Structures are given as structure tokens and as C-alpha cells.
Amino acid sequence: MSKPMINHRGPEFAKLIADMTTSLKACFRTSGDVLTLTSSGTGGLEASIVNFLSPGDHVLGVTVGFFGDRIADIAQAYGADVARLEFAAGTGADPGAIRRHLSERPDTRAVLVTHNESSTGVTNPLRDIAAIVRETDALLIVDAVSSLVGIDVRVDDWGLDVVTTASQKAWAAPPGLAMVSVSERAWRANGSAQMPRYYWDLKVAKQWLGRGQTQATPAIPLFFALNEALSLIKREGLEDAIARHARVGARARAGAVDLGLELFARPDVASNTVTAIKAPPGIDGNAIVNLVRDEYGIELAGGQGPFAGKIFRIGHLGWVDESDIDETIDALRVALPRLGFKVPVVGKR
């Protein structure tokens, strides 16, 4: 990121964005288009809605938490007729319930799914959901912000139409870039989509990419950073990176259980990129986050929305390995008794 600025209308940037896009396609596992926006993940999600839908379109929002609600909120803000299919926090979406809704509403234009619900530490069964959506004409629009390159995602094989991710998650780059893949089916829908857009116009972004440029000035240092992060992923190997996330996820969950804590997510849907843990009775989850940060220099995350203070979360996505998890569990082992929680003695639970 400390490299000198380059002309974003010049040949150096054209090579940079071309190389980066080729690497991104390999990680998305797609031969289709992948577009990079100077934006947060939420901006990418807004782009994934406004480019392919029209006001009044019936849309199914599948939600198991805060971020499932967010993408549904975006669609609703732009005038879509959004039906929310909600599942209990800590559980994953039921593909059968999605099939039932689609059979009852054959006019459904799109299904919105958050692959990895980081607010609750849940990974939805995306491949199964995709198979059901592909039985219909609906588009499948996926929030993969906290899953891609940390959890298996196969855009072409699974038939995912629009998939959004963000640079600061498992990609291990700084925040500020959103990456969006678009299928041919989605491009056909784009031809009749009537939601307003300008900065988020992906058709325009594709045209500019063909020239080796972006429509507006990109965050060039972030492009440098993401390109380097992609080199590190390539060096490790995508499959190995996904396997590493599985190992550290399992280690985080096992470590929390050894401390006598209760996991928030059901075991069969527990995420490999973030572990949500119930705060012990009588202890504010935010107090745990604050103590571990201030005294032990480790960043945890609190709960969001209705779970603020009730859970805390260990993020283990990006450039994280087993030693980081062990250090986190060791810090919790010391910190929790200071807040009044009795940690079981090892071997005497």
C-alpha cells in the first residue's frame, strides 16, 4: 500500500486490475464476470440488488440474523416486494421452507441469501439452497462477504447468479473494496431491471473494466493490497486456505467449550470464519470484549442488534492460524474469572 500512486487511466493500472480480476475469478470459481468496486461490502450488496430488480418485484429474503435482514432491507428500500423467511437465530435456513415459498409464489424474481451470517456464527447450506432456486426462474443473490475464500463457494457449479464479498474478510486485505460476480442469467435480468443506479451500475463497471479502468477514481492503495492478498492466497492454495479456516474454526469452538462456555450456533451450521459464544449468565458480553481488548490486546466482537451484550464473537477469518486461536482462548481463560465466571479446571469438567 506504500507504493507510489499510479494513473488509474494508465497502463499500470490496466495490468493491475486485469491480473487481479483473473485471480478473483479463480477464487470465485467462475468463468463469468467479477467486478471490483471501491466500496464497503454493503455497497456491493446494494449493487447486487439495484442492477437486477425492479420496484414491485417479489423477492424472498432468507434471514437468520442481522446481515440477512440487511440485504432484505436494501431490496425493500428500493421498492421490491420483500417477503422475509426468518429462521431462529443460531440455526441455518431450511431449504425445504424455501422450496415451499417458491412453489407458492412462482412470480418470485430473486432469492436473497447470506451464506455466512457472521452476526450469529452460522453458515447457511448454500449449495442445497441453490439447487432449489435453480428449479425456478428466480435469481439467486448471495451475500458471501464473510465466507468467500474461507468457506467453499462455487459460483458456476452451484449456479449462483450474483455473489458479493468484501476485501477485509477472509481475503485478509484492508476494508474498502467490494467484489461482485455476475452470471449470464443475471445479465439478462439486468436488461429489464428498473431500479435506479449510477455509481453502482455494474453494466457500466463492466464496460470500464474492458478498457482496464474503473468508472470513477478507485482506491488505488487498496487495489495494491488486494492484489498482494490474492498472491498470498494463490501461494497457500485456495483449498488449503479453506481447510485452514475449518481447522481454526473447530479449534475456536473446542476451546470455548473447554472454558465451560456455550456456543450460540447449532453444531451442524457452525461457521468456520466466526464463532459466536453465549455470554455467561450475569456477565455482559461487551464487558468480555472490552476486557480482553484492553488488558490482553486481542480484538473480539460483541453481539449485534438483539444480541448486543448477550453474545460475543471470535473472528477467525483471513490470515489467522491455530496459534492465534490458542492465544485468544488463553486470554479468555484468564479474563473470565475476573468478571465472575468460574472456568473449569482442565480435566475436571
C-alpha positions as MATLAB code, in Angstrom:
seq = 'MSKPMINHRGPEFAKLIADMTTSLKACFRTSGDVLTLTSSGTGGLEASIVNFLSPGDHVLGVTVGFFGDRIADIAQAYGADVARLEFAAGTGADPGAIRRHLSERPDTRAVLVTHNESSTGVTNPLRDIAAIVRETDALLIVDAVSSLVGIDVRVDDWGLDVVTTASQKAWAAPPGLAMVSVSERAWRANGSAQMPRYYWDLKVAKQWLGRGQTQATPAIPLFFALNEALSLIKREGLEDAIARHARVGARARAGAVDLGLELFARPDVASNTVTAIKAPPGIDGNAIVNLVRDEYGIELAGGQGPFAGKIFRIGHLGWVDESDIDETIDALRVALPRLGFKVPVVGKR';
ca = [
       0.000    0.000    0.000;
       3.006    2.297    0.345;
       3.728    2.158   -3.389;
       3.557    5.490   -5.219;
       0.211    6.366   -6.779;
      -0.283    5.393  -10.402;
      -2.543    6.803  -13.079;
      -5.843    4.952  -12.887;
      -6.317    5.682  -16.590;
      -2.881    4.367  -17.493;
      -1.298    1.035  -18.463;
      -0.005    0.159  -14.979;
      -3.487    0.195  -13.513;
      -4.883   -1.668  -16.511;
      -2.448   -4.507  -15.850;
      -3.159   -4.412  -12.116;
      -6.933   -4.695  -12.465;
      -6.634   -7.345  -15.184;
      -4.330   -9.532  -13.074;
      -6.484   -9.004  -10.004;
      -9.686   -9.902  -11.864;
      -8.151  -13.126  -13.176;
      -7.184  -14.108   -9.629;
     -10.610  -13.186   -8.291;
     -12.343  -15.364  -10.881;
     -10.266  -18.332   -9.728;
     -11.310  -17.710   -6.120;
     -14.990  -17.259   -7.012;
     -14.645  -20.399   -9.145;
     -16.275  -18.715  -12.097;
     -15.552  -18.062  -15.741;
     -18.056  -15.215  -15.641;
     -17.639  -11.578  -14.730;
     -16.180  -10.353  -11.450;
     -16.262   -6.603  -10.840;
     -14.406   -4.704   -8.139;
     -15.954   -1.599   -6.578;
     -14.390    0.944   -4.252;
     -16.956    0.329   -1.549;
     -17.787   -1.481    1.637;
     -19.460   -4.859    1.406;
     -22.812   -3.159    1.929;
     -22.245   -1.082   -1.192;
     -21.609   -4.285   -3.106;
     -24.846   -5.723   -1.741;
     -26.734   -2.627   -2.860;
     -25.234   -3.066   -6.322;
     -26.332   -6.716   -6.297;
     -29.928   -5.584   -5.794;
     -30.343   -2.478   -7.943;
     -28.776   -3.925  -11.102;
     -31.102   -6.890  -11.460;
     -34.504   -5.998   -9.982;
     -37.331   -3.532  -10.478;
     -39.642   -1.843   -7.964;
     -42.553   -4.150   -7.203;
     -40.671   -7.374   -7.944;
     -41.482  -10.131   -5.489;
     -38.301  -11.066   -3.632;
     -37.698  -13.710   -0.972;
     -35.306  -12.612    1.755;
     -33.924  -15.604    3.653;
     -32.687  -14.371    7.003;
     -31.053  -15.975   10.019;
     -29.677  -12.777   11.506;
     -28.528   -9.176   11.198;
     -26.973   -9.359    7.730;
     -29.773  -11.411    6.217;
     -32.053   -8.606    7.342;
     -29.702   -6.016    5.860;
     -29.843   -7.262    2.275;
     -33.628   -7.627    2.579;
     -33.772   -4.046    3.884;
     -31.807   -2.838    0.857;
     -34.235   -4.510   -1.554;
     -37.194   -3.094    0.350;
     -35.682    0.412    0.336;
     -35.623    0.286   -3.476;
     -39.263   -0.746   -3.707;
     -39.120   -4.522   -4.003;
     -41.990   -6.545   -2.568;
     -39.933   -8.418    0.028;
     -41.203  -11.471    1.871;
     -38.929  -12.454    4.730;
     -38.436  -16.095    5.554;
     -36.941  -15.954    9.033;
     -35.284  -18.764   10.948;
     -34.379  -18.877   14.620;
     -31.057  -17.287   15.494;
     -28.326  -19.868   15.816;
     -29.918  -22.124   13.201;
     -29.489  -22.237    9.435;
     -32.067  -21.765    6.721;
     -34.259  -24.748    5.849;
     -34.085  -25.407    2.088;
     -37.460  -27.150    2.237;
     -39.129  -23.993    3.514;
     -37.571  -22.052    0.652;
     -38.930  -24.586   -1.836;
     -42.413  -24.246   -0.332;
     -42.358  -20.461   -0.641;
     -41.171  -20.617   -4.236;
     -43.908  -23.094   -5.132;
     -46.492  -20.762   -3.596;
     -45.024  -17.678   -5.265;
     -43.856  -18.682   -8.761;
     -43.544  -14.962   -9.546;
     -40.528  -14.657   -7.241;
     -37.867  -12.699   -9.094;
     -34.988  -13.259   -6.696;
     -33.949  -15.099   -3.554;
     -31.581  -13.258   -1.205;
     -29.327  -15.400    0.983;
     -26.487  -14.591    3.337;
     -24.096  -17.517    3.029;
     -22.293  -16.902    6.307;
     -24.265  -14.990    8.938;
     -21.400  -13.507   10.937;
     -23.735  -11.932   13.485;
     -24.636  -15.389   14.823;
     -21.772  -17.583   13.603;
     -23.982  -19.591   11.231;
     -23.225  -20.873    7.724;
     -26.301  -21.480    5.606;
     -26.458  -24.573    3.337;
     -25.881  -22.518    0.202;
     -25.337  -25.401   -2.188;
     -28.661  -27.009   -1.192;
     -30.476  -23.679   -1.380;
     -29.007  -23.017   -4.814;
     -30.215  -26.369   -6.123;
     -33.764  -25.486   -5.090;
     -33.657  -21.973   -6.544;
     -32.354  -23.408   -9.823;
     -35.628  -25.348  -10.112;
     -37.251  -21.936  -10.768;
     -36.585  -18.823  -12.828;
     -35.639  -16.771   -9.774;
     -32.221  -15.210   -9.450;
     -30.076  -16.267   -6.502;
     -28.358  -13.231   -4.976;
     -25.778  -14.144   -2.342;
     -24.046  -12.211    0.406;
     -20.717  -14.040    0.669;
     -18.968  -11.171    2.449;
     -17.674  -13.299    5.322;
     -17.419  -16.644    3.555;
     -15.575  -16.489    0.233;
     -12.042  -17.995    0.343;
     -12.700  -19.005    3.958;
     -15.631  -21.328    3.227;
     -16.208  -23.205   -0.019;
     -18.168  -21.222   -2.620;
     -18.523  -22.445   -6.211;
     -20.266  -19.827   -8.299;
     -20.524  -21.711  -11.591;
     -21.005  -25.252  -10.280;
     -23.748  -24.212   -7.855;
     -25.481  -21.787  -10.215;
     -25.074  -18.637   -8.123;
     -26.234  -15.587  -10.052;
     -24.848  -12.638   -8.103;
     -22.285  -13.043   -5.323;
     -20.820  -10.212   -3.246;
     -17.813  -10.282   -0.942;
     -15.538   -7.691    0.653;
     -11.792   -7.245    0.903;
     -11.444   -7.086    4.684;
     -12.793  -10.541    5.483;
     -11.194  -13.880    4.558;
      -9.254  -12.156    1.779;
      -7.098  -10.577    4.531;
      -6.871   -7.170    2.861;
      -7.913   -3.792    4.301;
     -11.563   -2.710    4.120;
     -12.828   -0.642    1.240;
     -13.332   -2.914   -1.768;
     -16.364   -4.988   -2.740;
     -16.123   -7.728   -5.345;
     -19.246   -8.886   -7.197;
     -19.656  -11.811   -9.592;
     -22.443  -11.771  -12.182;
     -23.826  -14.726  -14.145;
     -25.169  -14.624  -17.692;
     -28.662  -15.204  -16.293;
     -28.238  -12.121  -14.107;
     -27.025  -10.024  -17.037;
     -30.178  -10.955  -18.943;
     -32.236   -9.740  -15.981;
     -30.180   -6.545  -15.949;
     -31.611   -5.681  -19.361;
     -35.070   -5.060  -17.907;
     -34.190   -4.050  -14.318;
     -35.605   -0.635  -13.430;
     -34.176    0.194  -10.010;
     -32.189    3.455  -10.068;
     -28.401    3.302  -10.064;
     -25.422    5.374  -11.052;
     -22.269    4.691   -9.039;
     -23.477    1.099   -8.554;
     -24.187    0.471  -12.252;
     -22.443   -2.852  -12.878;
     -23.040   -2.763  -16.633;
     -21.053    0.466  -16.741;
     -18.423   -1.059  -14.450;
     -18.067   -3.969  -16.879;
     -17.633   -1.583  -19.800;
     -14.900    0.323  -17.994;
     -13.189   -2.904  -16.954;
     -12.954   -3.780  -20.631;
     -10.772   -0.683  -21.000;
      -8.655   -1.608  -17.989;
     -10.219    1.138  -15.894;
     -12.978    1.934  -13.421;
     -15.760    4.447  -13.965;
     -14.755    6.620  -11.008;
     -11.431    7.023   -9.224;
     -10.578    3.752   -7.453;
      -8.864    3.405   -4.070;
      -5.538    2.519   -5.666;
      -3.698    1.530   -2.445;
      -6.471   -0.963   -1.702;
      -6.101   -2.452   -5.163;
      -2.376   -2.881   -4.437;
      -3.253   -4.552   -1.135;
      -5.909   -6.889   -2.520;
      -3.639   -7.924   -5.375;
      -0.953   -8.863   -2.837;
      -3.504  -10.692   -0.689;
      -4.565  -12.667   -3.746;
      -0.928  -13.614   -4.304;
      -0.776  -14.968   -0.758;
      -3.965  -16.982   -1.296;
      -2.558  -18.394   -4.512;
       0.685  -19.285   -2.736;
      -1.167  -21.092    0.046;
      -3.690  -22.635   -2.355;
      -7.420  -21.956   -2.229;
      -8.285  -25.440   -0.976;
      -5.624  -25.184    1.725;
      -6.899  -21.771    2.789;
     -10.423  -23.181    3.167;
      -9.048  -26.170    5.099;
      -7.111  -23.835    7.404;
     -10.293  -21.925    8.192;
     -12.000  -25.223    9.004;
      -9.194  -26.141   11.414;
      -9.156  -22.815   13.220;
     -12.954  -22.776   13.391;
     -13.008  -26.196   15.013;
     -10.241  -25.141   17.392;
     -12.124  -21.998   18.432;
     -15.309  -23.934   19.133;
     -13.478  -26.645   21.076;
     -11.576  -24.031   23.060;
     -14.766  -22.215   24.032;
     -16.392  -25.455   25.175;
     -13.304  -26.312   27.241;
     -13.752  -22.985   29.026;
     -17.252  -24.046   30.023;
     -18.904  -21.654   27.576;
     -21.940  -22.387   25.418;
     -21.780  -21.932   21.666;
     -24.564  -19.893   20.092;
     -24.786  -21.641   16.714;
     -26.030  -25.169   16.284;
     -23.061  -27.510   15.622;
     -24.227  -28.577   12.155;
     -24.277  -24.976   10.896;
     -21.395  -23.515   12.904;
     -19.250  -21.130   10.883;
     -15.567  -21.664   10.139;
     -14.917  -17.929    9.919;
     -16.545  -16.634   13.120;
     -17.573  -18.328   16.353;
     -20.448  -16.850   18.365;
     -20.462  -17.656   22.090;
     -23.172  -17.017   24.653;
     -22.144  -14.663   27.416;
     -22.294  -16.465   30.782;
     -25.334  -15.621   32.911;
     -24.925  -12.309   34.683;
     -21.989  -11.182   32.525;
     -22.301   -8.589   29.766;
     -20.772   -9.882   26.551;
     -19.436   -6.402   25.804;
     -17.574   -6.433   29.117;
     -15.750   -9.558   27.940;
     -14.867   -7.871   24.645;
     -13.611   -4.742   26.394;
     -11.520   -6.567   28.998;
      -9.842   -8.888   26.510;
      -9.056   -5.955   24.220;
      -7.832   -3.528   26.882;
      -5.861   -5.962   29.033;
      -4.706   -8.629   26.582;
      -4.591   -6.823   23.232;
      -6.954   -9.212   21.443;
      -9.912   -7.955   19.450;
     -13.166   -9.847   19.885;
     -16.590   -8.638   18.707;
     -19.794   -8.113   20.606;
     -23.280   -9.128   19.604;
     -25.340   -7.063   17.161;
     -28.940   -5.947   17.306;
     -30.974   -8.031   19.770;
     -27.857   -9.973   20.794;
     -25.851   -6.982   21.976;
     -24.428   -7.896   25.375;
     -25.788  -11.443   25.118;
     -23.075  -12.995   22.967;
     -19.507  -12.295   21.946;
     -17.711  -13.454   18.840;
     -14.265  -14.685   17.875;
     -13.397  -13.787   14.312;
     -11.023  -16.250   12.658;
     -11.040  -15.334    9.006;
      -8.176  -14.056    6.951;
      -4.551  -14.562    7.896;
      -5.305  -16.497   11.098;
      -3.821  -19.784   12.308;
      -4.095  -22.120   15.281;
      -1.657  -20.119   17.417;
      -3.938  -17.075   17.211;
      -6.858  -19.158   18.464;
      -4.794  -20.614   21.298;
      -3.732  -17.117   22.379;
      -7.364  -15.987   22.349;
      -8.578  -18.938   24.415;
      -5.725  -18.423   26.889;
      -6.714  -14.769   27.295;
     -10.336  -15.727   27.911;
      -9.225  -18.321   30.446;
      -7.634  -15.559   32.492;
     -10.154  -12.795   31.785;
     -13.428  -14.601   32.510;
     -12.750  -15.231   36.219;
     -12.097  -11.513   36.621;
     -15.706  -10.973   35.545;
     -17.067  -13.580   37.933;
     -17.164  -16.673   35.719;
     -15.648  -19.848   37.070;
     -13.623  -21.560   34.365;
     -13.490  -25.376   34.804;
     -10.153  -26.822   35.758;
      -8.706  -28.692   32.771;
      -9.569  -32.380   33.053;
     -12.166  -31.829   35.801;
     -15.209  -30.670   33.862;
];
